[in-house]
Amino acid sequence: MKYLKKIDRLDIKISDWMGRHGTFFLRVSLGIIFIWFGALKTVGMSPAQELVARTVYWFSPEVFIPILGWWEVVIGLCLIIRPLIRLGIFLLFLQMPGTALPMILLPDVCFTKIPFGLTMEGQYIIKNLVLISAALVVGGGVRSKRHD
């Protein structure tokens, strides 16, 4: 019984620490992901370049992909710089519908068997649900000083 109380107290301390710091770490890691993936697009090193080029075929990939990359870098920087969080989330939510376009325009690239069998490209797109959810959590704490 005595050990259970100690474990319970430790659990409370750990949980409280995660509650105080989790949103900060989520916001910064989300920012890093956007900066990293965006920077890869600006220098022509993104594994998603071909998918983007095939999806947004009405724009020149040489122009569109670096612009998209810089857009993502700006999203990431805005998420990391606290006063710009709202702008970053706004830009993120403007971008996210476009990331799902390959699922509609290029189903043969995204699915091994529609609607559940995903290719690597399909998995890359579906993971954006986690990014959207993370942005919702970060946005939910934007008015709180507790999350920094």
BELDA-V353279 format. One record per pair of residues at least 24 apart in sequence whose C-alpha atoms are under 6 Angstrom apart, sorted by the first residue. I is the first residue (numbers start at 1). GAP is how many residues later the second one is. Records with the same first field share a line. If there is no record, write none. Layout:
I: GAP / GAP
This chain:
23: 124
24: 123 / 124
27: 111
28: 52
31: 45 / 48 / 49
34: 38 / 39 / 42
35: 38 / 41
38: 31 / 32 / 34 / 35
39: 30
41: 25 / 28
42: 24 / 27
55: 47
